[in-house]
Amino acid sequence: MAATPAPPAAPPKPTWDPRKAEPPFPWLRPTIRIRLTLLYGGMFLIAGILLLSIIYLLAAQALNVGSDLPFRVTGESTVSSKTCTNFQGLPEHPTEVQLNAALNECVNRMRQNALDNLLSRSLLALLGLAVIAFAFGYAMAGRVLSPLGRITRTARRVAGTDLTRRIELDGPDDELKELSDTFDEMLDRLERAFTAQQRFVGNASHELRTPLAINRTLLEVQLSDPGAPPELHQLGKTLLATNERSEQLVEGLLLLARSDNQIVERKPVDLAEVANRAVDQVRAEADAKGVEIRGERGLAVVQGNGVLLERIALNLVQNAVRYNVPDEGWVEVTTEAQHGQAVLVVSNTGPVVPAYEIDNLFEPFRRLRTERTGSDKGVGLGLSIARSVARAHGGRIIAEPREGGGLVMRVTLPL
């Protein structure tokens, strides 16, 4: 007999996660308010520089810097000045040429000093006005963008609680008012859609559970009849197993539909207690398959729905037990609180799972290399429900291939 080829090893898991990529300096993020502030302040600064240049050129033209005096001194005279020092080098009785040259140099120097003084004081005034302009621009940008902030806050409340909140923005009929009204209309449609979904789930829950419960009761009554022939007993057991599978499918679909919504009513739930209950429910099945369940479960209290959180742990532990090696397999269940999050980790031995098939495991009715029907290991909704419930609690679930076979399922929930 030919030897069975070894299963292919799982490809290496990529180490780079694009969801964790962050800018090197998040505090320098160019928000639209900062950009508008820079735009307003920059335009004022450019306009101030142009205005200062024009004033400087006009003042220089008016003072005629570098030109000769509009008058001339004739005859000999004695000149003294405390401002112009070049008069000190003149003789006691300077000539006409010497005196005119000294006066021309003195006046031009005073003109240049006046321009330099004008330029320096104008630059200081421009700097002060630029600071005021940037501060005023920042305040005005905040006032202009305040409707956007209101829209953002409303969207966050809607995502975190319910769909009954509206923006209802007042003011002129501008682009922001149009955006607000469009957002309110979208929320109205979403609220109607979710209300219809909840109504459908409630009706389907009653309409689907009732006939299945009646069928189960009739089959159990028939199986309790000791006078029934063996063939009828076998048929009843088969039908009862099929009915039980249909009940599991209906419960899973309804739970999946309910858990896609956010959890409004939250209570403190210890993730360790939830994991212990799940382990206790699967203990008998694990012992029958020879699978060891181990791991330390530390205190990790989260805000959520205890029934739905227990469903996450139960589905993960059940999958870890059912998809395991025949002998000497193990399942490790741990809980802990770290970095402001509660973490539930379920690791198990089992067949090698390629990394490219990880995402397919979370799709409804999908299993690894098996058909969607004809399996006694479940209905293919366990991981879909677990992911949906984790999202409803504001968390996420990540699956990673384990070296040597099996999976490492990591659930993170906010504390």
Sequence and secondary structure as in RCSB ss.txt:
>XXXX:A:sequence
MAATPAPPAAPPKPTWDPRKAEPPFPWLRPTIRIRLTLLYGGMFLIAGILLLSIIYLLAAQALNVGSDLPFRVTG
ESTVSSKTCTNFQGLPEHPTEVQLNAALNECVNRMRQNALDNLLSRSLLALLGLAVIAFAFGYAMAGRVLSPLGR
ITRTARRVAGTDLTRRIELDGPDDELKELSDTFDEMLDRLERAFTAQQRFVGNASHELRTPLAINRTLLEVQLSD
PGAPPELHQLGKTLLATNERSEQLVEGLLLLARSDNQIVERKPVDLAEVANRAVDQVRAEADAKGVEIRGERGLA
VVQGNGVLLERIALNLVQNAVRYNVPDEGWVEVTTEAQHGQAVLVVSNTGPVVPAYEIDNLFEPFRRLRTERTGS
DKGVGLGLSIARSVARAHGGRIIAEPREGGGLVMRVTLPL
>XXXX:A:secstr
              S  GGG   S GGG   HHHHHHHHHHHHHHHHHHHHHHHHHHHHHHHHTTTS  SS   S
      SS GGGGGS SS  HHHHHHHHHHHHHHHHHHHHHHHHHHHHHHHHHHHHHHHHHHHHHHHHHHHHHHH
HHHHHHHHHHT S       S SSHHHHHHHHHHHHHHHHHHHHHHHHHHHHHHHHHHHHHHHHHHHHHHHHHT 
TTS HHHHHHHHHHHHHHHHHHHHHHHHHHHHHHTS   S EEEEHHHHHHHHHHHHHHHHHHHTEEEE  B   
EEEE HHHHHHHHHHHHHHHHHSS SSSEEEEEEEEEETTEEEEEEEE  S   GGGTGGGGSTT BTTB SSS 
SS  S HHHHHHHHHHHTT EEEEEE TTS EEEEEEEE 
